[in-house]
Amino acid sequence: MRVPLVVANWKMHKGVREAVAYTRELAALAPEFRGTDVVLAPAFTALSAVAAAARATRIGVAAQNVATDPDGAFTGEVSATMIKEAGAGSVIIGHSERRRLFGETDATVNRKVRAAIGAGLWPIVCVGETLDEREAGQTFAVIDRQFADSLDGFTADQVAGFVVAYEPVWAIGTGRNATTAEAGAVHVHLRGRLRQGFGATAAEACRVIYGGSVRADNIQTLVALPDVDGALVGGASLDVATFADIIRGARF
């Protein structure tokens, strides 16, 4: 049985003081979340402070991005080893905003996943189609391309420890989320692709989570689907009480 996973992606919100206060408030509720893995992804400036506040709690910490290279003359970049040293255990890679706004490709995502696992970070690899692609009937072709290219060259043992996040681009920050049928069909497809590419054991171990306007009033419906293992939460994770309600609703 895969353990449910709920990840808060704060994006470019919360300075150090606010991030630490949130983490401490959530940590006080952590015993209620037993049986669910909870991860906070703060901005880089708050990463170390949030990791310190979450230490000795059940809350994990992730970075929102990672450089492809271990070091060098790359102004503004943050390497996987730096992220690990700051106290994070995982990293979000290939989020649609990184792809759409900053030109990241599947090849870039693949390099970032390699950098992450080389430093001992657990990758949360994002895939998802745009509205135009969905309306053109290209959803599964897009997902297949992103999945194959982003995970090319990794072993079954490595992929078993990955998280794949399906986040339809048209549902991120729009208040619109995929229907149960839409989300369920893609998650079933992704589980099948994992099985086909990496074998049954890896496919059963790898968690596939949903991202895209996740809220407290739709999380139970989403995780009731057999291949949805949790959620990547954006705007609804900014309020600690709301996020706590989402975590409570994510239990299988």
Number of C-alpha atoms within 10 A of each C-alpha: 7 15 14 21 22 27 26 22 24 20 16 10 14 16 14 18 11 12 23 22 14 18 20 16 14 20 19 10 12 18 11 12 19 12 13 21 19 22 22 26 26 27 22 21 11 21 25 21 19 31 24 17 18 21 14 10 16 15 22 20 25 29 30 23 24 25 23 19 18 16 13 8 7 10 6 6 15 18 21 30 20 15 24 19 12 19 20 26 20 27 25 25 29 29 22 21 13 15 17 13 8 9 10 16 16 19 14 18 25 24 19 26 28 21 21 30 17 13 17 15 22 21 27 27 25 27 27 28 22 18 15 12 16 17 10 9 11 15 18 17 13 17 20 17 13 23 22 16 15 25 23 14 10 13 12 19 14 15 21 19 16 23 21 25 28 25 26 26 23 21 19 19 16 11 12 12 22 18 12 14 11 11 22 20 14 20 23 16 16 23 21 15 17 26 17 11 18 18 15 15 13 21 21 16 18 22 24 28 28 31 28 25 24 26 21 18 11 16 21 18 14 25 22 16 18 11 23 27 27 33 29 23 26 21 20 19 24 18 11 16 15 14 23 21 15 24 26 18 20 27 21 18
